[in-house]
Every structure is written in structure tokens, then in C-alpha cells.
Amino acid sequence: HPRTRGGCMGDGQHIWAAAEWVLMVRNCLLREEGDRLIVGSGIAPHWLQDDAIISFGPAPSAFGSVSLEIAAKAGAAGRRARVSWSGDWHTQAPAVEVRLPGLKPIMTAPGESAIELSLPEVT
């Protein structure tokens, strides 16, 4: 505990608190909104610094098991990110919307499994 320097107080020792933490991290990277899979909406801009790779999964979703990779690169043309995903879908692949920080949401085409984006400069 920050004040007492002792063990955890309150909900921290309950397994459901740990489960909520894992769900929060999952939801930062991918989550469901109706019939869409939302990717990257909780990512902090500094997670996408030069040559950063974020990979996650396979993780459960309402649509099936999902794996995700976001690879950032800096080059002569500026900062770019390649967002790719794959799934073991229960039925057909869901609509995927990419929501990286500093960018407008982008709805991907049906059947698409990757998209490349220009990233804003991080100040």
C-alpha cells in the first residue's frame, strides 16, 4: 500500500480485481461495440514511438479468438503504423474499426486483415 508500505488493502487481494485489470488492458487494445470489433482505442500515443511493436492475443471476443499486432515505424515519409489482426471467428469476420490515438476512426473493408496509417507526430 502506498501509505502504509504494507500489503495490499481493499479489493487488490480479490481475484476479481485482477480479472478487472486484465479486462481493462484487453479493452484498451480490442473491444466489441455492437457488431464491430474496435482496435486500439485505449492505446497511449507514446506506445507507438519509433519501431514499437504491440502484439496481443489470441484473446477472447464475442466474435471469436483474436490476435492483434500494431507495428510503428519512423521513416522519411513520417511515422506510420501497420495494424493487423486475425481471428478464429465463430461465424464470419466482424466489421473492424481502427481507433488509434490522434486519428479519426477508420472502418476497414470487409475481409481486410491489415491497414497502414500515417501517425501524428508525438510532442
Backbone torsions as a table, in degrees:
resi	resn	phi	psi	omega
1	HIS	NA	137.4	-175.7
2	PRO	-60.5	-35.7	-178.3
3	ARG	-84.0	-45.4	-173.6
4	THR	-89.5	-14.2	-175.3
5	ARG	61.3	13.1	178.5
6	GLY	-95.8	-161.1	179.6
7	GLY	-66.8	-179.5	-177.1
8	CYS	-70.2	144.0	176.7
9	MET	-116.7	155.4	174.6
10	GLY	76.0	-136.1	-172.4
11	ASP	-79.5	-9.2	-173.6
12	GLY	-59.3	-25.8	-178.0
13	GLN	-91.9	-0.3	179.0
14	HIS	-90.5	138.3	-177.8
15	ILE	-61.3	-31.0	-179.8
16	TRP	-68.0	-26.2	175.8
17	ALA	-67.4	-40.9	176.7
18	ALA	-65.1	-39.7	178.8
19	ALA	-63.4	-39.9	177.6
20	GLU	-63.6	-36.7	178.2
21	TRP	-63.6	-46.7	179.2
22	VAL	-61.6	-42.6	178.1
23	LEU	-63.5	-36.7	178.5
24	MET	-63.7	-44.7	178.6
25	VAL	-63.2	-45.0	178.0
26	ARG	-57.1	-46.3	-177.5
27	ASN	-67.9	-25.4	173.7
28	CYS	-65.2	-34.0	-175.9
29	LEU	-94.4	-42.8	176.7
30	LEU	-153.3	143.7	179.8
31	ARG	-156.7	166.3	179.4
32	GLU	-101.6	144.3	172.0
33	GLU	-139.1	99.0	-176.0
34	GLY	63.3	-122.0	-179.1
35	ASP	-97.5	16.3	-177.7
36	ARG	-116.7	150.0	170.9
37	LEU	-101.6	121.5	-179.1
38	ILE	-99.1	128.0	-176.0
39	VAL	-116.7	129.0	169.2
40	GLY	81.3	11.0	-173.5
41	SER	-70.9	-18.9	-179.1
42	GLY	-109.4	15.4	-178.5
43	ILE	-79.5	134.6	175.7
44	ALA	-76.7	141.1	-178.2
45	PRO	-54.4	-36.4	-177.9
46	HIS	-71.7	-11.5	173.7
47	TRP	-69.2	-18.3	-177.0
48	LEU	-105.3	32.6	176.1
49	GLN	-65.7	171.1	-176.4
50	ASP	-46.2	130.0	175.5
51	ASP	58.1	27.8	176.8
52	ALA	-82.2	144.1	174.1
53	ILE	-128.8	125.4	174.5
54	ILE	-112.1	122.2	174.9
55	SER	-127.7	144.5	-173.3
56	PHE	-150.7	134.7	174.1
57	GLY	115.4	176.7	5.1
58	PRO	-68.9	138.3	-179.1
59	ALA	-126.9	145.4	180.0
60	PRO	-71.7	145.3	171.8
61	SER	-144.6	171.6	177.5
62	ALA	-64.7	-19.3	-177.0
63	PHE	-96.1	-12.9	-176.0
64	GLY	134.1	-174.0	-179.1
65	SER	-77.7	132.2	-174.0
66	VAL	-124.0	136.7	170.1
67	SER	-116.9	143.2	-172.5
68	LEU	-137.4	141.5	171.0
69	GLU	-139.1	134.2	174.9
70	ILE	-124.3	116.6	-177.7
71	ALA	-116.9	118.2	179.0
72	ALA	-98.2	142.9	179.1
73	LYS	-141.9	142.9	173.1
74	ALA	-109.0	138.3	-180.0
75	GLY	-152.4	-171.6	-179.2
76	ALA	-60.8	-30.4	-178.9
77	ALA	-87.2	5.2	-179.7
78	GLY	105.5	-170.2	-178.8
79	ARG	-85.6	135.0	-179.4
80	ARG	-132.3	157.6	173.8
81	ALA	-135.9	136.4	173.0
82	ARG	-108.0	119.7	179.5
83	VAL	-107.3	122.5	178.9
84	SER	-132.2	150.4	-178.4
85	TRP	-147.4	155.7	173.8
86	SER	-146.2	157.1	-178.3
87	GLY	-149.3	153.4	168.3
88	ASP	-100.7	80.9	-169.7
89	TRP	-72.1	145.6	176.1
90	HIS	-65.7	-41.3	177.1
91	THR	-130.6	-121.1	177.1
92	GLN	-83.0	159.9	178.2
93	ALA	-62.4	139.9	179.8
94	PRO	-77.6	166.9	168.9
95	ALA	-67.1	137.6	-178.4
96	VAL	-118.4	129.4	177.0
97	GLU	-118.0	125.1	179.7
98	VAL	-97.1	125.8	-178.7
99	ARG	-129.0	75.0	177.6
100	LEU	-81.7	153.5	-177.2
101	PRO	-61.7	137.2	177.9
102	GLY	82.7	-0.3	-180.0
103	LEU	-120.6	153.7	173.3
104	LYS	-71.4	149.2	177.0
105	PRO	-57.7	139.8	-179.7
106	ILE	-122.2	120.0	176.4
107	MET	-86.3	124.5	-178.9
108	THR	-85.2	161.7	179.8
109	ALA	-74.6	149.7	177.4
110	PRO	-56.0	135.7	179.6
111	GLY	83.4	-9.7	178.5
112	GLU	-70.2	146.1	179.5
113	SER	-129.2	7.8	177.5
114	ALA	-161.4	155.9	176.8
115	ILE	-150.7	144.8	177.3
116	GLU	-114.6	134.8	-173.5
117	LEU	-131.3	150.2	169.1
118	SER	-83.3	133.5	-179.8
119	LEU	-99.9	146.2	174.3
120	PRO	-70.5	155.2	176.8
121	GLU	-69.1	139.6	178.3
122	VAL	-91.8	127.7	179.8
123	THR	-100.7	NA	NA
